Amino acid sequence: MSYQYLTTQAELASYLKSIQNVSWIALDTEFVSDGKYRPELCLIQVATRFGFALIDAVQIKDTESFWQRICDKKTLIIVHSGRCELEFCFRFTGRIPKNVFDVQLAAGFIGLGYPLNFKMLTEKVLHIQLAKSETRSDWQNRPLSPHQLEYAIQDVCHLRTIAILMTRQLERMGRFSWFEEETRQMLNSIVSVSPDERWRNMAGINRFSRRELAIVRELWNWREARAIEKNQPFNRIIRDDLLLELAKRKSADPHRIVAIRGMNGHHFSGSFLVELGNRIRYALSLSDNDLPPYSITRAYPQYTAAVQFFMMILGQFANKKNIPIKLLASSQDVRNFIAWTEGTLPDGVTCRLLDGWRAELAGELLKNLLNGQIGVSLSRNLEENPLRLIICKRHKKV
C-alpha cells in the first residue's frame, strides 16, 4: 500500500499545505501509555482523498500544526473510538474538532454492538479481515519496520468507506440525529471536566467527612504534580487505597503514616514523607469555610434495589430496540431518573433519560413503569428475555 512517511517538520508543513482544502480526514494514532502519566504520542495515521500518510511524532517533536488543522469546522474528522485522538488534540491546542464521526459510536446506534474493536467492526461492515499482529509493538522505538508501518496504516484506510455506509444506515433507521446528539455530548465531556475537581472521581469517598475530603484533595493535587514531573502513573507515586487511608486517619505524624501497611517501603521516606505530612497538616489546618463541600451525588438516596430492577427492564428493552444498553443508560442514569420522580434529585444534576434521544426511545417506558401502567411478569424465555411487560391500562404497546 502506498503512503507518505513524514519524519521532519518541513515535510509535515508541506503535507498540511497539500491537504488544506480536503473535506474529510480519517485519523488514528499509536502511542505508549504504560508507565506514563500521560500517553506519549508516537505516530499519527492519516487518510484523505489524496491518499495515506504517517506522521512520525517521535522524530517530529512539534505536531501542533496538525492538530490545529483538524479543528477546522469545515472538515469532517473520521475516527474509531477517537477519544484518545481528541484528547491529544485538546492537550496540544486547547481545542477539539466540532465535526466528528466516530464509527465505533455509530456502530452502536445501528445495532452492530458497542463498543466494537476496529478489527471486528471492519469484518462486520466490510467483510474484510485485518491483521492485528502488531498490537504489542513498541511504537517509541526507531526505526519502525515496514511491517509496523503497513499495520498502522490499516487503521485508517477503511474509515471513510465505513463512515459512508454507516451514515446511510443511520439515516434509514432515523437515528442520525441521535448519533449527532451523542457525539456532541462526547465532545463536551472532553473539555467540561474541571481539572480542580478530578479528585472527586476517586472511588470510595462518598461517605468521607469534609475534613477527610480536604486531605484527599491536597494529597491528590500533590500526587498529580509529582506524576507530571516524573511522567509516571498516579499509582506509581502512591496508590489510591493508601491515599484514602491517610485521609481517614487524619494524622500528619510520620510514625502513623509509615505504620499503614504498604507505606513502610524505602519509597515512602525522606522528603517524600515530609511532603505527605505537610499536605495533610495543611488540610487539617483549614477553617470549616475552606473545606470542600460534599459531592452533589451524596445528597440523594442510592435506590439500589430500584436501580437494579429498572436496569434489568432497560437491558431487555434495549435489546429489543437493537441498541446497546451501554449506550442507552448507566446505573447512574437510572438512579437520577428515580430521584427525579421522587423529587430528591439535587439542583445541578441532570437526568439524561429525560432528555434527547434517550427520552424519545425509553422515557415513556420508564414513566409508565413508575405510574403502574405497565406490569412485569416472568416470560417463558428465561435465558434471553426473562421479563414480560404487561399493559395494565389502556396504553399503546411497548
Buried (B, 14 or more C-beta within 10 A) or exposed (E): EEBBBBBEBEBBBEBBEEBEEBEBBBBBBBBBEEEBBBBBBBBBBBBBEEEBBBBBBBBBEEBEBBBBBBBBEEBBBBBBBBBBBBBBBBEBBEEBBBBBBBBBBBBBBBBBBBBBBBBBBBBBBEEBEBEEEBEEBEBBEEEBEEEBBBBBBBBBBBBBBBBEBBBEBBEEBEBBEBBBBBBEEBBEEEEEEEEEEEBBEBEEBEEBEEBBBBBBBBBBBBBBEBBEEEEBBBEBBBBBBBBBBBBBBBBBEBEBBBEBEEBEEEEBEEEBBEBBBEBBBBBBEBEEEEBBEBBEBEBBEEBEEBBEBBBBBBBBBBBEEEBBBEBBBBBEBBBBBBBBBEEEBEEEBEBBBBEBBBBEBBBBBBBBBBEEBBEBEEEEEEEEBBBEBEEEEEEEEB
